[in-house]
């Protein structure tokens, strides 16, 4: 039987983009999903959209909470998650249909604690692809130690070896719990890194892949700037 994967979606004032996001998760080729939509006190149409999709797909769980920011929403999501693995998709982003299946396959074959992918960024209708600066492959033992040394800064000009973002990764849930829950909700800049890097330090094995099937929509009216 396939493992359950929990996908957590923090949502705040993204009504223009939310249906594309949810539909991209529903349409994943990997079907054994628990889709957790966390309405972070959004005062637009997002709560209604979430509830409507929950009526259509019994894999969807909706959490309505007071506004507290992205990490507060992610904490609410992970507290409800029951999957072996956890992934994140921001409410204004979307993923290609094979994204989750691809990361899961790598995790299972390599027995990795985290699979770190790349992403495609869309900005002003222009797209660009980004991968981690560390080579693709499986990191364990001495190679994992080298990953830890370079995960935050790799090279003479600052560039992280592993991108800070949580949404282009697949985590084993048991490994992610403490790093996610220990992040101070008052952090509004760098909160992803405060989860990603402590999680990497708990790993026995990490997979780095060049998958860029996560689509990050970079926009001015972001959740970061809107949340109170």
C-alpha positions as CSV (number, residue, x, y, z in Angstrom):
1,X,0.0,0.0,0.0
2,X,1.3,3.5,-0.9
3,X,2.3,5.8,2.0
4,X,0.1,8.7,2.9
5,X,1.6,12.1,2.1
6,X,0.2,15.2,3.8
7,X,0.3,18.4,1.7
8,X,-0.1,21.5,3.8
9,X,-1.3,24.7,2.1
10,X,-1.1,28.0,4.1
11,X,-3.7,30.4,2.7
12,X,-4.2,34.1,3.2
13,X,-5.8,36.6,0.7
14,X,-4.9,34.6,-2.4
15,X,-8.4,34.1,-3.9
16,X,-7.1,35.0,-7.4
17,X,-4.7,32.1,-7.4
18,X,-6.2,29.5,-4.9
19,X,-8.2,27.4,-7.3
20,X,-5.2,26.8,-9.6
21,X,-3.2,25.8,-6.5
22,X,-5.8,23.4,-5.1
23,X,-6.5,21.9,-8.5
24,X,-2.8,21.2,-9.2
25,X,-2.6,19.2,-6.0
26,X,-5.9,17.3,-6.6
27,X,-4.6,16.3,-10.1
28,X,-1.3,14.8,-8.8
29,X,-0.5,11.4,-10.3
30,X,0.2,10.3,-6.7
31,X,-3.3,10.0,-5.3
32,X,-2.8,8.8,-1.7
33,X,-2.8,12.4,-0.3
34,X,-4.1,14.2,2.7
35,X,-4.6,17.8,1.5
36,X,-4.7,20.2,4.5
37,X,-6.0,23.7,3.5
38,X,-5.2,26.2,6.3
39,X,-7.3,29.3,6.1
40,X,-5.1,31.8,8.1
41,X,-8.0,34.2,8.9
42,X,-8.3,35.3,5.2
43,X,-11.0,37.9,4.8
44,X,-11.6,37.4,1.1
45,X,-13.2,34.4,-0.8
46,X,-10.5,31.9,0.3
47,X,-12.5,30.4,3.2
48,X,-15.5,29.7,0.9
49,X,-13.2,28.3,-1.9
50,X,-11.6,25.9,0.6
51,X,-14.9,24.6,2.0
52,X,-16.3,24.1,-1.6
53,X,-13.3,22.0,-2.5
54,X,-13.6,19.9,0.7
55,X,-17.1,19.0,-0.4
56,X,-15.8,17.7,-3.7
57,X,-12.8,15.7,-2.5
58,X,-12.7,13.7,0.7
59,X,-8.9,13.9,0.8
60,X,-9.3,17.6,1.7
61,X,-9.3,18.8,5.3
62,X,-9.9,22.5,6.0
63,X,-8.7,24.4,9.0
64,X,-10.0,27.9,9.7
65,X,-8.0,29.9,12.2
66,X,-7.2,33.5,13.2
67,X,-4.5,35.2,11.2
68,X,-1.0,34.4,12.5
69,X,1.3,34.3,9.5
70,X,2.7,31.5,7.3
71,X,4.4,29.6,10.1
72,X,1.4,29.7,12.4
73,X,-0.6,28.2,9.5
74,X,2.0,25.6,8.8
75,X,2.0,24.6,12.5
76,X,-1.7,24.2,12.5
77,X,-1.4,22.0,9.4
78,X,1.3,19.8,10.7
79,X,-0.6,19.2,14.0
80,X,-3.4,17.7,11.9
81,X,-1.1,15.8,9.5
82,X,-0.9,12.1,9.7
83,X,1.2,11.2,6.6
84,X,4.5,9.5,6.6
85,X,5.7,12.4,4.5
86,X,4.8,16.1,4.5
87,X,5.1,18.6,1.7
88,X,4.0,22.3,1.5
89,X,2.5,24.3,-1.3
90,X,1.8,28.0,-0.8
91,X,-1.7,29.1,-1.7
92,X,-0.6,31.2,-4.6
93,X,1.7,28.6,-6.2
94,X,1.1,25.4,-8.1
95,X,2.8,22.1,-9.0
96,X,3.0,20.0,-12.1
97,X,1.1,16.8,-12.0
98,X,4.0,14.4,-11.3
99,X,5.8,16.6,-8.7
100,X,4.8,14.7,-5.6
101,X,5.1,11.3,-7.2
102,X,8.6,12.2,-8.4
103,X,9.8,13.3,-4.9
104,X,8.2,10.4,-3.2
105,X,9.8,7.9,-5.5
106,X,13.3,9.3,-4.7
107,X,12.5,9.3,-1.0
108,X,11.5,5.6,-1.0
109,X,14.2,4.3,-3.3
110,X,17.0,6.1,-1.4
111,X,15.3,6.0,2.1
112,X,16.0,9.8,2.4
113,X,14.7,11.8,5.2
114,X,14.3,14.9,3.0
115,X,14.2,15.3,-0.8
116,X,15.3,18.7,-1.9
117,X,14.2,19.9,-5.3
118,X,14.5,23.0,-7.4
119,X,11.7,25.3,-8.6
120,X,10.4,27.5,-11.3
121,X,9.9,31.1,-10.5
122,X,7.3,33.2,-12.2
123,X,7.8,37.0,-12.0
124,X,6.1,39.6,-14.2
125,X,5.0,36.8,-16.6
126,X,8.6,35.7,-17.0
127,X,9.8,32.3,-15.8
128,X,13.2,31.1,-14.6
129,X,14.3,27.8,-13.3
130,X,16.5,27.3,-10.2
131,X,18.2,24.3,-8.7
132,X,20.2,23.8,-5.5
133,X,23.9,24.7,-5.9
134,X,25.0,21.4,-4.5
135,X,25.2,18.5,-6.9
136,X,22.3,16.2,-7.3
137,X,22.6,12.9,-5.5
138,X,22.3,11.1,-2.2
139,X,24.1,12.6,0.8
140,X,25.0,10.4,3.8
141,X,28.0,9.9,6.0
142,X,30.9,12.2,5.1
143,X,29.0,13.6,2.1
144,X,26.2,14.6,4.4
145,X,28.6,16.4,6.7
146,X,29.8,18.4,3.7
147,X,26.2,19.3,2.9
148,X,25.7,20.6,6.4
149,X,28.8,22.8,6.0
150,X,27.6,24.3,2.8
151,X,23.8,24.2,3.0
152,X,23.6,27.9,4.1
153,X,26.5,29.3,2.1
154,X,28.2,27.5,-0.8
155,X,31.0,29.3,-2.7
156,X,32.8,32.6,-2.5
157,X,29.7,34.6,-3.5
158,X,26.8,33.9,-1.1
159,X,24.4,31.3,-2.3
160,X,22.9,28.5,-0.2
161,X,23.9,25.0,-1.0
162,X,20.3,24.0,-0.3
163,X,17.5,26.6,-0.9
164,X,15.8,27.9,2.2
165,X,12.3,27.1,1.0
166,X,10.2,24.4,2.6
167,X,7.8,24.1,-0.3
168,X,10.1,22.5,-2.8
169,X,10.9,19.6,-0.5
170,X,9.4,16.4,0.8
171,X,10.0,15.7,4.5
172,X,9.6,12.7,6.7
173,X,6.9,14.0,9.1
174,X,8.5,12.7,12.3
175,X,11.7,14.6,11.4
176,X,9.9,17.8,10.6
177,X,7.7,18.1,13.7
178,X,10.1,19.8,16.1
179,X,11.8,22.2,13.6
180,X,8.4,23.4,12.4
181,X,6.8,23.7,15.8
182,X,9.9,25.5,17.3
183,X,9.8,28.4,14.9
184,X,8.8,31.7,16.6
185,X,5.6,32.9,15.0
186,X,6.9,36.5,15.2
187,X,9.5,35.7,12.4
188,X,8.2,37.0,9.1
189,X,11.5,37.0,7.1
190,X,13.6,33.8,6.9
191,X,11.0,31.6,8.5
192,X,11.5,28.9,5.9
193,X,15.2,28.7,6.6
194,X,14.4,28.4,10.3
195,X,12.6,25.1,9.5
196,X,14.7,23.8,6.6
197,X,18.2,23.9,8.1
198,X,17.4,22.5,11.5
199,X,15.5,19.7,9.7
200,X,18.5,19.0,7.5
201,X,20.7,18.7,10.6
202,X,18.4,15.9,11.9
203,X,18.8,13.8,8.8
204,X,20.7,10.6,8.2
205,X,20.3,10.8,4.4
206,X,19.3,13.6,2.1
207,X,18.5,13.5,-1.6
208,X,19.1,16.5,-3.9
209,X,17.3,16.4,-7.2
210,X,17.0,18.9,-10.1
211,X,13.2,18.7,-10.3
212,X,11.8,22.2,-11.1
213,X,8.1,21.2,-11.2
214,X,7.2,23.5,-8.3
215,X,6.0,26.8,-9.6
216,X,6.7,29.7,-7.2
217,X,4.7,32.8,-8.1
218,X,6.7,35.8,-6.9
219,X,4.4,38.8,-6.5
220,X,4.3,42.2,-4.7
221,X,1.2,41.6,-2.7
222,X,2.6,38.5,-1.1
223,X,1.3,36.6,2.0
224,X,4.4,37.9,3.8
225,X,3.5,41.6,3.3
226,X,-0.3,41.1,3.9
227,X,-0.3,39.0,7.1
228,X,-0.6,40.9,10.3
